[in-house]
Amino acid sequence: MSEMLQQTTDFFIKLLKNMGIPACVIHSADDYQKNAYVSTVVYAFRKTTDEIYQYILGNLTPHVLYHEIDYLQCHHYALLLPFAGEQSFLLVGPVRNSTLTDSRLLEILEALHLSASSRAVIQSQYNSLTKEQDINTVEGLLYGYCQEIFGDGENFTQENHSISPADYQNKVMDSLPGTLASENKSMMPNMTVDELYAVENNMLDCIRAGNTKKIEQFFQEDGPQSSLSDIEQRTPDTIRNFKNQCIIQNTLCRKTAERGGVPPIYIHQISSDFARQIEQITSVEEAVELIRYMARKYALLVQNRSINGYSLPVQRIITLIDTDLTADLSLKRFAEELNQNASYLSTLFKKETGEALTDYVNSKRIEHALFLLNTTDLQIQTIANSCGIYDLSYFGKLFKKYVNMSPSAYRSSIR
């Protein structure tokens, strides 16, 4: 693309954006993924960004302004750009020139066999379009741009397509790799309360078992949008509704992880982090993705931190170690506190964990030291003290034993 064409295109995009009209140049599927509107298409039809991108590209020909009215009656325009060696195109839209009524939205959901949860997503995305536009004005600007880059107006034409909801599924989606043959099975439209709770319990069972593989399968087969996010509008604020749903999921996952045998200290850390992330959500898509991420993260926590397989004395020791690394973590202290024979307790701990108590404590202390070195600028002495090791020389030797380098060398390696 020449420098003049680049400048003209940049100015035109800026002009449209100032009017509240989405516009950008797409060079690849990755670029298309950054388009704010694509998430709704991918969300509703279970197609990848690349597949939608390939569909658009397959409809473009040189010197033809492609115009499509989608299933929401939004206008989209695409134009193949003369970018040497690349298939780049200008994408303008969605542009709305009417209001999406409740009755129209229900017709769309029924035609596409979408679950009730999709209503909130589609409505939210539609409402995010800044304002209604006069299509004649938009197309006038597009014609002016085409004349600027192609010269005489006779050197380009416009190709119009109006896609109804049913046509969108049949004509558009069937043209992509794969089919929607499993759509009805996976969408689970209009779930009952019993079905919703059954799906939710299925997910929680996966978390409690620490089964990350089944968690991934769960979201692929059932879909977070058709189950966990299938909620009623309890407030007029759609984003607030989904934030509340995330809060509920965080609580359920936290309790499930506890039942899965994870010590509270680890649960508290991850739960607090998710609580902060929830309040930063700005879209329904972010909420749905966070629900998916929470489920997987809590399942990993159970997988890596569960102590359910240990006897009660060993569970108690591990909990005490995890709670405070600076405390007295000696065998003598644990034997006295648990009223157990020290020799028996030592043998039991090694049999169940595969490590001697001293080695287990040291590995936890170095693990925490690594965390502090990666996340803080604390002095080495302060880090050693925070791990319950007050002799800096001994801390250095122990660290090198586990990491094969000194604490200072490790810090330098990650900077």
C-alpha positions in Angstrom: 0.0 0.0 0.0 1.5 3.3 -1.0 2.1 6.0 1.6 -0.6 8.2 0.0 -3.1 5.4 0.2 -2.1 4.6 3.8 -2.6 8.3 4.7 -6.0 8.4 3.0 -7.1 5.2 4.6 -6.0 6.4 8.1 -7.8 9.7 7.7 -11.0 7.9 6.5 -10.9 5.5 9.4 -10.4 8.4 11.9 -13.3 10.2 10.3 -15.7 7.2 10.7 -14.6 6.6 14.2 -15.3 10.2 15.1 -18.8 9.6 13.9 -19.1 6.5 16.1 -18.7 4.1 13.2 -16.4 1.1 13.7 -13.7 0.9 11.0 -10.3 -0.8 10.6 -7.9 -2.4 8.2 -7.7 -6.2 8.5 -4.5 -7.9 7.5 -5.0 -11.3 9.1 -7.3 -13.4 11.2 -5.4 -12.0 14.2 -6.3 -8.5 13.2 -10.0 -9.5 12.8 -10.0 -11.0 16.2 -9.3 -7.5 17.6 -12.5 -6.2 16.1 -14.9 -5.6 19.0 -17.9 -7.1 17.1 -16.4 -10.4 16.1 -16.8 -11.9 19.6 -20.6 -11.9 19.3 -20.4 -13.8 16.0 -17.9 -16.4 17.3 -19.9 -16.6 20.6 -23.2 -17.2 19.0 -22.2 -19.6 16.2 -19.3 -21.5 17.8 -17.0 -20.7 14.9 -13.4 -19.6 15.2 -12.2 -16.1 14.3 -10.2 -17.6 11.5 -13.3 -19.3 10.0 -15.3 -16.0 10.1 -12.3 -14.2 8.6 -12.0 -16.7 5.8 -15.7 -16.3 5.0 -15.4 -12.5 4.7 -12.3 -12.8 2.6 -13.9 -15.4 0.3 -16.6 -12.9 -0.6 -14.3 -10.1 -1.6 -13.2 -9.3 -5.1 -11.0 -6.3 -6.4 -12.8 -3.0 -6.9 -16.1 -4.3 -5.3 -17.5 -2.7 -2.2 -19.1 -5.7 -0.3 -22.2 -4.8 1.7 -24.0 -7.2 4.0 -26.9 -6.8 6.3 -26.5 -9.3 9.1 -29.0 -11.2 11.2 -29.3 -8.2 13.6 -30.1 -5.9 10.7 -26.7 -4.3 11.1 -24.8 -3.1 8.0 -21.3 -4.2 7.2 -19.0 -3.1 4.5 -15.7 -4.6 3.3 -13.3 -3.6 0.6 -10.3 -5.4 -0.7 -7.3 -3.0 -0.6 -4.5 -2.8 -3.2 -1.9 -3.8 -0.7 0.9 -5.5 -2.7 1.5 -9.2 -1.7 -1.3 -9.3 0.9 -5.0 -9.8 1.2 -5.9 -6.8 3.3 -9.3 -5.3 3.5 -11.1 -2.3 5.0 -13.8 -3.4 7.4 -16.6 -0.9 8.2 -19.3 -1.7 10.7 -21.5 -2.9 12.2 -23.6 0.1 11.5 -27.1 0.2 12.9 -29.9 2.3 11.6 -32.8 0.9 13.7 -33.6 -0.3 17.2 -33.4 -4.0 18.0 -36.8 -4.7 19.6 -37.5 -7.5 22.0 -39.8 -9.2 19.5 -37.2 -9.0 16.8 -34.5 -10.4 19.1 -36.7 -13.3 20.1 -37.3 -14.1 16.5 -33.6 -14.2 15.9 -32.9 -16.5 18.8 -35.6 -18.9 17.7 -34.4 -18.9 14.0 -30.8 -19.6 15.1 -31.7 -22.1 17.8 -29.8 -20.1 20.4 -30.2 -20.4 24.1 -31.7 -17.7 26.3 -28.2 -16.7 27.5 -27.3 -15.6 24.0 -30.0 -12.9 24.3 -28.0 -11.0 26.9 -24.8 -11.2 24.9 -26.3 -10.1 21.6 -28.4 -7.4 23.1 -25.4 -6.1 25.0 -23.2 -6.0 21.9 -26.0 -4.4 19.8 -26.4 -1.7 22.5 -22.7 -1.0 22.5 -22.9 0.4 19.0 -22.8 4.1 19.8 -25.9 5.4 17.9 -28.1 4.9 14.9 -26.6 6.2 11.6 -28.1 7.3 8.3 -27.0 4.6 5.9 -27.1 7.0 2.9 -24.6 9.2 4.6 -22.3 6.2 5.5 -22.4 4.9 1.9 -21.8 8.4 0.6 -18.6 8.5 2.6 -17.6 5.1 1.4 -18.1 6.0 -2.2 -16.0 9.1 -1.7 -13.2 6.9 -0.3 -13.5 4.4 -3.2 -13.2 7.2 -5.7 -10.2 8.5 -3.9 -8.3 5.2 -4.0 -9.6 3.9 -7.3 -10.1 7.1 -9.3 -13.2 7.3 -11.4 -16.3 6.0 -9.8 -16.9 3.6 -12.7 -13.9 1.6 -11.5 -15.8 0.1 -8.6 -19.2 -1.4 -7.9 -21.2 -2.3 -4.8 -22.4 -5.8 -4.1 -25.4 -6.0 -1.7 -26.4 -9.0 0.5 -29.2 -9.1 3.0 -29.0 -12.1 5.3 -32.0 -13.2 7.4 -31.3 -15.2 10.6 -32.1 -18.5 8.9 -30.1 -17.6 5.8 -27.2 -16.5 8.1 -27.0 -20.0 9.5 -27.5 -21.8 6.2 -25.8 -19.6 3.7 -23.0 -18.1 5.7 -22.1 -20.7 8.3 -22.4 -23.7 5.9 -19.9 -22.0 3.7 -17.3 -22.3 6.4 -15.1 -25.3 7.2 -17.2 -27.8 9.2 -21.0 -27.6 9.7 -23.5 -26.7 12.4 -24.9 -30.3 12.5 -24.2 -30.5 16.2 -25.6 -27.0 16.9 -28.9 -28.0 18.3 -27.3 -30.6 20.6 -24.7 -28.3 22.0 -26.7 -25.1 22.4 -29.2 -26.5 24.9 -31.8 -23.8 24.2 -34.0 -22.5 26.9 -32.6 -24.6 29.7 -34.8 -25.4 32.7 -33.7 -24.6 36.2 -33.1 -28.3 36.9 -30.9 -28.6 33.7 -29.0 -25.5 34.6 -28.2 -26.8 38.1 -27.2 -30.2 36.7 -24.7 -28.6 34.3 -23.4 -26.5 37.1 -23.0 -29.5 39.4 -21.2 -31.3 36.6 -18.6 -28.6 36.4 -18.2 -28.5 40.2 -17.6 -32.2 40.3 -14.8 -31.8 37.8 -13.3 -29.1 40.0 -13.5 -31.2 43.1 -11.8 -34.1 41.3 -9.1 -31.8 40.0 -9.9 -33.0 36.5 -8.7 -30.2 34.2 -9.2 -32.4 31.0 -12.9 -32.8 31.8 -13.2 -29.1 32.6 -12.0 -28.3 29.0 -14.4 -30.9 27.6 -17.2 -29.5 29.6 -16.8 -26.0 28.2 -16.4 -27.3 24.6 -19.5 -29.5 24.8 -21.9 -27.6 27.0 -20.5 -24.1 26.5 -20.3 -21.5 29.3 -22.8 -19.3 27.5 -25.4 -22.0 27.4 -25.2 -23.0 31.0 -23.3 -20.9 33.6 -24.3 -17.6 32.0 -27.9 -18.6 31.3 -29.2 -16.3 33.9 -32.2 -14.0 34.3 -31.8 -10.3 34.1 -32.1 -9.4 37.8 -31.0 -5.8 37.1 -31.2 -3.5 34.0 -27.4 -3.6 33.9 -26.3 -6.6 31.9 -22.6 -6.3 32.9 -23.6 -6.1 36.6 -25.7 -9.3 36.2 -22.7 -11.2 34.7 -20.4 -9.8 37.4 -22.8 -11.1 40.0 -22.8 -14.5 38.3 -19.0 -14.5 38.3 -19.1 -13.7 42.1 -21.4 -16.7 42.6 -19.2 -19.0 40.5 -16.1 -17.8 42.5 -17.8 -18.7 45.7 -19.0 -22.1 44.5 -15.6 -22.9 43.1 -13.9 -21.8 46.3 -16.1 -24.1 48.4 -15.7 -26.9 46.0 -11.9 -26.6 46.1 -12.0 -26.7 49.9 -14.1 -29.9 49.7 -11.5 -31.2 47.3 -8.9 -30.9 50.0 -7.1 -27.7 49.2 -5.8 -25.8 52.3 -7.6 -22.5 52.9 -4.5 -20.4 52.5 -4.2 -21.3 48.8 -7.9 -20.9 48.2 -8.0 -17.5 49.8 -5.2 -16.3 47.5 -6.8 -17.3 44.3 -10.3 -16.3 45.4 -9.2 -12.8 46.3 -7.4 -12.5 42.9 -10.6 -13.5 41.1 -12.7 -11.1 43.1 -10.5 -8.2 41.8 -10.7 -9.5 38.3 -14.5 -9.7 38.4 -14.9 -6.0 39.2 -12.7 -5.1 36.2 -15.0 -6.9 33.8 -16.3 -4.6 31.0 -18.1 -7.0 28.7 -20.2 -10.1 28.7 -17.5 -11.9 26.8 -14.9 -11.2 29.5 -17.3 -12.5 32.1 -17.9 -15.8 30.2 -14.2 -16.2 29.6 -13.5 -15.6 33.3 -16.0 -18.3 34.3 -14.1 -20.7 32.1 -10.7 -19.6 33.5 -11.9 -19.8 37.1 -13.1 -23.4 36.6 -9.8 -24.5 35.2 -7.7 -22.6 37.7 -9.6 -24.1 40.7 -9.4 -27.6 39.2 -5.6 -27.1 38.8 -5.5 -26.0 42.4 -7.2 -29.2 43.6 -4.9 -31.2 41.3 -1.7 -29.7 42.7 -2.7 -28.8 46.3 -5.3 -31.3 47.5 -4.4 -33.2 50.7 -7.4 -35.4 50.7 -5.3 -38.5 50.0 -3.3 -38.1 53.2 -4.1 -39.3 56.7 -5.4 -36.7 59.2 -2.0 -36.3 61.0 -0.2 -35.6 57.7 -3.0 -33.3 56.5 -2.6 -31.3 59.8 1.2 -31.0 59.3 0.9 -29.9 55.7 -1.7 -27.3 56.7 0.5 -25.9 59.5 3.4 -25.7 57.1 1.4 -23.9 54.4 -0.1 -21.5 57.0 3.2 -20.1 58.3 6.6 -20.9 57.0 8.3 -18.7 59.7 6.9 -20.9 62.5 8.6 -23.8 64.2 8.2 -26.5 61.7 10.2 -29.2 63.4 9.2 -32.8 63.9 9.4 -32.3 67.6 6.8 -29.5 67.5 4.4 -31.5 65.3 4.7 -34.6 67.5 3.9 -32.6 70.6 1.0 -30.7 69.0 -0.5 -33.9 67.5 0.3 -36.0 70.5 2.0 -38.5 68.3 5.3 -40.5 68.6 7.9 -38.5 66.6 9.4 -41.6 65.0 6.0 -42.8 63.9 5.0 -39.4 62.6 8.3 -39.1 60.6 7.8 -42.5 59.0 4.1 -41.8 58.2 4.9 -38.4 56.6 7.6 -39.8 54.4 5.4 -42.8 53.4 2.5 -40.7 52.3 4.3 -37.7 50.7 7.4 -39.4 49.5 9.6 -36.9 51.2 11.2 -36.5 54.6 9.6 -33.8 56.7 12.7 -31.6 56.6 13.0 -31.9 52.8 9.3 -31.1 52.4 9.6 -27.9 54.6 12.8 -26.8 52.8 11.2 -27.2 49.4 8.2 -25.2 50.5 10.5 -22.4 51.8 12.5 -22.3 48.6 9.3 -22.3 46.5 8.1 -19.2 48.5 11.5 -17.6 48.0 11.3 -18.1 44.3 7.8 -16.5 44.4 9.2 -13.4 46.2 12.2 -13.1 44.0 9.9 -13.1 40.9 7.3 -10.7 42.3 9.1 -8.3 44.6 12.3 -6.2 45.0 12.8 -7.3 48.6 16.4 -7.7 49.8 17.7 -11.3 49.9 17.9 -11.2 53.7 14.3 -10.1 54.0 13.2 -12.9 51.7 15.1 -15.4 53.7 13.5 -14.2 56.9 10.0 -14.4 55.2 10.7 -18.0 54.4 11.6 -18.8 58.0 15.4 -19.0 57.4 17.3 -16.5 59.5 20.9 -17.5 58.6 21.6 -15.8 55.2 24.6 -18.1 54.5 22.5 -21.2 55.1 19.6 -19.8 53.0 22.1 -19.3 50.1 23.3 -22.9 50.3 19.8 -24.3 50.5 18.6 -22.2 47.6 21.6 -23.3 45.5 20.8 -26.9 46.3 17.3 -26.6 44.9 17.8 -24.1 42.1 21.4 -24.6 41.1 22.3 -21.0 41.5 22.5 -18.4 44.3 19.5 -16.1 45.0 21.2 -13.1 43.6 22.2 -14.9 40.4 18.6 -16.1 40.0 17.3 -12.6 40.5 19.7 -11.3 37.8 18.6 -14.1 35.4 15.0 -13.0 35.5 15.6 -9.3 35.1 
